């Protein structure tokens, strides 16, 4: 068993972002840490170049039951046993994070989005407590105006057989970088299957609106026994979620605010920030670190 594995679902349009993330994983994690990359088969040639002792490239069919079929090279996936509704791509990526995490023979799994870059060493002694990896939580982070997050809370509780959530504010567990425990992922899968009366993966994929981070967090905090609940860490990543591009000056200014506990930075891919600005932010974070 290793201390750490890293999992990233990605696709071709994010190939340049992934390259920077993977470089940082090699630099800032231990030599026995493997970066596991989940891709659709259509992107195999793009990412196969990274395969080696510290990178395992997984395609969707390797992690899905044989009943799952794709409607065209880039279409949605369907379960031939229950073809409606089809599974949207972003839901499938969430499913496969949970599926692969449960397979890992590691003390902790670091779930990292493609637009994340590690900027400091990942020293596991800091991120383990009581033999379990710490979990990102933002108490009262979900406010009444965050409709999707409130919905994700409701869906998570329904899938886990819990009573309805109280009114917001609620705890937020959604983040581009988080530690998961493979044993907790397996227990979560068992609970979802128990409540749904069918395989957990099918129950997850049947949902039109769902968040894997919310489901994992609600399970950890409200289903696990109190003594087994992971400790918190909400300082892992320095994030910029805005949807408009950052100029180089704005990217550097963002990097200047890197906190002392952050091991990563994230400028959202949806911002379409250019590579020069992004690289400037990465260089500045490295200088601060």
N, C-alpha and C positions, 0 to 999 in steps of 0.2 A: 504493500500500500504506500502511495505517495502522500505528501502533505497537501498538494494542490494540483488541480486540473483547471484549465480555462476552456470555456465554451463560448463560441460565437456563431450564431446563425447569420448568414450574409447572402449577397447575390451580386451578379456582375456589375451593376451600376455603382456599387460601393467598393469595387476592387481596389481603387487607390487608397481609400480610407482604411480598408482592411490591411493593406501592406504596411501602413504606418503603425497600426495597432499590433500586428504580428511582430514587427521589429521591436516594439517596446516590450512585448511579452518575453521575447528572447533575452532582452537586456535586463529586465527588472524582476524576473522570476528565477527560481532555482533551476539548475541544469536538468533535474528530473521532472520538471513541469512540462506537460504536453498541452499544446493548444489544439483543441478539437473544433473543427470548422464544419458547420452544417450547411449544405447547399443543395439546390435543385440539380438534377443530373445535367440540365442544359448548360450549367456553368462549370462543369467538371474541368474542362481544359483551362479555364481561367485560373482556377485555384489549385490544380494538381501540382503546380510548380513548387508549392510550399510543403508538400508531403515529405515527411522524413522523420527522424527520431523524435523531433519535438513538435511535430504537427501531424495530426490525423485528419484527413478529409473524409467526411461522411456525406453520403447522399440520402435524400429523403427515403427512398425505398429500403435502405438498410435499416431504418428505424421504424418503419410502418408495417402493420399487418399486410399480408398479400391481397386483402380485399380492397385496399386503397389504390385508386387509379387516377391518373391525371388526364384532364380533358384538353389535349393538345400540349405542345412543348412548354407553353407558358400560361396555360389555363388553370382553373381551380382544380383541387383534388376532390374526389368523391369516394365515399365508402359504398362499394357495389351492393352491400347488404341493405343500406339505407341511403340512397343517393341524394336525398333532399333533406336539408339544404347542402349545397356544396361547401367545401371548407375553403375559406379565403386564405390567401397567402400569409397574411400577418398572424392569423390564428394558428396556421400550421407551424410557423416558426416558433410560436409559444409552446405548442404541444411538444415539439421535438426537443426544446430545451429541457422540459421535464423528463421526457423519455430518456434522453442521453445522460442527464444528471443521475438518474436512478441506476444507471449502469456503471458509474464511475467507481473505481477502487481507490478512493482518495479521502482524506480527512475533510476536505472542503473543495467546492467548485466555485470558481469565480466566473460569473455570467457577465460577459462584456459585449456591448453593442459595437458595431463596426466603427462608429464615429468617436469611440473612446480611444485615448492614448494614455498609457501608463507613463508617469513622469518621475516616480520614485520607486525604490525597491519595495516589493511585496514581502514583508517579513511576517510570517504566519504567527509568530508568538504574539504579535499585537492583535491579530484578528481572531484568535481563539480564546474562548472563555469556558472553563469547565469541560474542556474537550470538545466543544462545539464551535463552529464558526459564528461570528457575530452577524446580525441581520440589520439591513437598513430599515429604519423606521423614522417617520416624521410625525410625531404626535400632533393631532389637530391640523394636519397638513391638507386634509380634504375638506374644503369649505363648501357651503351650499350651492355656490355658483359653478362648481366643478361637476357638471352633469355626468360626464362619462365615468369619472372616478366614483361617484356615488352609485352609479349603475353597476360598476365592477364590484363594489362592496356587496351590493344586493345579490348579484349573481353568485359570488363566492360563497356567501352564507347559505344560499339555497343549495348549492352543490355539496356543501358540507353538512347539511341537515341542521343548521343553526337557526335560531329565531331571527327575525328581522333586525337589522342594525338600528341603533338609536339615530335621531337626527344628527346631521353634521354639526360640528366638526368631527371628523373621523381620522384615524391613523392612515397615513399614506405609506405605501410600500413600493411605489413605482420609481424606478431609478435605472439609469443606463449601465450601472455597475453594482453588482451585489454578490454576496457570498451565500451559497446554498449548501446544505448538508445532504449528501446522497441518501442517508438513512431517513431523513425527514421527507425527502422526495418520494421514497418508496412507501412510507406510511401515508402520505398524502394520496398517492395513487390508490392505495387500498381503501382509504376512506371514501373517496369519490366513487369507486366501484361499488362499495357497500351501499351507499345512499342511492346511486342510480340503478343498481341491479343489472349492470352491464359493464363491460370493460371501461376503465377510466378514460382511455384515449378516445373512445367513441363518445362518451358523455361530454368530454371537453370539446371535441370537435363539433358537436351538435349545437354549441352555443354561438350565436351571432355576435355577441358582445361579451368579452371576457378578458381578464388580465391575469397572466400567469404569476406576476409578482404579487398582485392583490390576493389571489387564491393561496399562494404559499404563505404569505404573511398572516392572513386571517387564520389559516390552519395552525401555524406556529403559535399564535397568541391565544387562540380560543378553543383549539381541539387538543393540542399536546398538553400533558400534565404540566403544572406550573414549574416543577423542578427540571423539566426538559426544555423549557422555552429558551431560545437563544438570547444572549445579551444584544444590546444595540450598538450600532455605529452609523451615524448619519453624516460622516465627514469624508467618505471614501473618494468622491469625485466632485470636481469643480465644474459646474455645468452651465452652459448657455443654451436655452431652449428656443430662442427667438427664431422666427421663420424668415427674416430678411437677412441678406448677406452682411457680414462684418467687413469693414475696411481693415487694412493692415493695422492702422492706428487703433481701431476699436478692438481688434483681436488681441493686440499687445496689452491694451488697457484691461481687458478681461483677464488675461494671464497674470497681470500684476496682482489680482485679487486672490490668487491661489492661496488657500488656507494651509496652515502648518500640518494638518492631519491628512490632507488629500494626497492620494497616491496616483490620481489620474485627472485628466481634464477632458471635457466633451464640448465640442461645438456642434450643434445638431446638423446632421446631413441635410435636413429640410431647409436650413438657412441658405444652402447653396453658396456658402462662403468659399472663396477661391483658394487654391492651394498655397499661394504666396502668403496670404493672411493667416491661414491655418498653420503653416510652417513657422511663421513668425511667433505665433502664440506658443507653439511647442518649444521653440528655442528659448523663449522667455521663461516658460515654466521650468525648463531644465536649469536655467541660470539660478532661478529662485530656489529650486530644490537642492 
